[in-house]
Amino acid sequence: MKEKPKYKRVLIKLSGEILGSKNDWVFSEKSINQLVNEISEVYYMGVDIGIVIGGGNIIRGTLLEKKLGLERVSADYSGMLATVINGMVLQGMIEKNGIETRMLTAIEIRQIAEPYIRRKALSHLEKKRIVIFTAGTGHPFFTTDTAAVLRATEIGADVLLKGTKVDGVFNLDPVKNKDAKMYEQIKYTHVLNDELNVMDMTAISLSKENKLPIIVFNIMKSGNFMKIIKGQKIGTFVS
């Protein structure tokens, strides 16, 4: 008998850096193939999947502002365009696995993707297509974390999954501190009060307001995505 997933519809937030590696900073074939395999396995369980992708492997708007003194609005729009490039790459790699996808952009680029319309996104999901949301919210000053919470809420996702390169949410930076302890479960208010590095504060506040649970986990560990879908306790549960 086919195992039933705990979550029927999910939105997974991926940082752009996950598409790269230390040696191939922008795009790594190995990293992308592993990611696509994880997504494909969950898709074939019958789960509806939405994806919000960042653009940090190409450029961050905040970095353009800091390094070049670029106006914040222009810098943020540049970062949004980086997410579109990542979305195109991810779409192409997923479709190589025989899975139908649609990419929707918050900024209109009709030659390569559909403009974001909520009803269209829902229609694609109902037709069992993976939907990739790019260009963030389409507005400067908002991160792709906030875009992920917004899209997850709009499509009625059961949970928002934040796929990272670390195992979950820690009290200290686990890269810099060997004594850092991971939380298995944590409340929105704890994240907000202690300003923990989960998502930006706007995203956490929006999640709290809409009672959207978040699971922060290491997407690079093979099988983690599937384990979460099956209901296993992986990473940090924020609620």
Secondary structure, 3 states (H helix, E strand, C coil): CCCCCCCCEEEEEECHHHHCCCCCCCCCHHHHHHHHHHHHHHHCCCCEEEEEECCCCCCCHHHHHHHHCCCHHHHHHHHHHHHHHHHHHHHHHHHCCCCCEEEEECCCCCCCCEECCHHHHHHHHHCCCEEEEECCCCCCCCCHHHHHHHHHHHCCCCEEEEEECCCCEECCCCCCCCCCCEECEECHHHHHHHCCCCCCHHHHHHHHHCCCCEEEEECCCCCHHHHHHCCCCCCEEEC
